[in-house]
Amino acid sequence: MFFRRLMDSPWLYFALAGVALLAAVASQFERVDREVPPGEPQALASLRERQDLNVLFILIDTLRADRLSAYGYERATTPNIDALAARGIRFAKVESQSSWTKASMASLWTGIAPGQTGVMRFSQALPEKITLPAEVLQGAGFRTAGIWRNGWVANNFGFDRGFDLYYRPTPNRPSKGARRHSPSSHRLAGSDFDATQAGVEFLTGNRDHRFFLYLHYMDVHQYLYSETSPVYGSSFSDIYDSALHWVDRNVGVLVDSLRAEGILEKTVIVIASDHGEAFFEHGGEGHARNLYWEVQSVPLIIVPPFAIEGGIVVEEPVANLDIWPTVLDLIGMPALPDAEGQSLVPLILDAGGLESSPEELKGRALFAQLDRSWGGKNKNSNEIISIRREPYRFIYSQNAPEASELFNHVSDPEEQENIRGKDPEMAAVFLQEVEDFLARPKEDWEVPEVELDEMMRAQLRALGYAITPRDGVEEARHRAESDRARDGGKWKD
Ligand SMILES: [Zn+2]
């Protein structure tokens, strides 16, 4: 009787629900505890003194910030990255320095604007005089490895300096169920899981030694996902999201293996991208053609070796130029001698509620550059330059300065309304800043010119670039664009 009454009582169900909730909360805590110890934001400032930290740098090519659930996207595309962001530092507004991989990566590694590194064309390599982060870390005794799947960062272009190991992983056939909707008819062999496996092998083999591991993922660029990835729809943009979910799983595998090796609490993880991807926001698809927000706004997440409750979100806009000055400062390594990017540590501490003086990091003008003639060796330059300074973004075209555009990026985040005519005074201010930027004296380092060998050509073709008869490079994807535009952006397999 009592039992029956109890069964009928709503309190039993409340009680059971309470127990279930407690268990769920407890297991959540247990999960977090097992992962890494908790830490207060002030512990970030003392990472400099630690002698045992590793760095895992994950570059996800072609990743626009607004597609990560960690950045508020409505689809749960990045559960693994979300978990890292939730206990780490997420930069809400990040500007890449170009929308083309090589120019952007040259700036990201050096902390120097594209026009100053001089890496603006397909044939140009990193000047040897510029110090790279891998050289700093190698010099400090780290074991260093770079594992990449994008031919634009190949050894020949000088990106291998400072790495003990620098290579493209052996491509395995993607599993039978892998889906590939590459915008290009050419395909990059293998999948990002090849890089993940090679990365896991490296970090497992170096678990007792300080290491720096750089992984450069390409499956978002390639629109490749697995049979178990969520399918969001059939448009190009939907498939991109499925590919991101797949790459996020690769990030999960890396984190799991750090945990299994017991070195998650000795590893700083950085997640970044070189540029975004357009889906007809300004009439085109892809990247490396303009500097609108969709190809320029990228994610940046820095994850300390402990869990900051609630994480830290930095709202102040920052640049990819700042990544390495920040990481090296955070772990107490010597600064890059040539970098113009700045350490964001004061901004991070400020956002973490600590006393800090980040004033000179606020309201900065963040520049990006693209020479639209990057695929031609001897073509005249056709440069565009953008400046982001809240609330504006200004886009200047060298060959048509009168067509420069000004957007209020805050009230018009999609950059649909050019307000240059409405606000000529502000446009004039930005125009002057562009002129000053271009008039800066060039550094005297030599920019090496590289001949493309057959292997590099094959790799670039696989990325969707065509080699022209005059030994220039153009994006083959571009040619299919008008067909897709007619098809409403849907990709026909
Ligand atoms: Zn890229």
Boltz pocket constraint, residues with backbone or C-beta under 6 A from the ligand:
constraints:
  - pocket:
      binder: B
      contacts: [[A, 61], [A, 62], [A, 99], [A, 100], [A, 101], [A, 102], [A, 274], [A, 275]]
      max_distance: 6.0
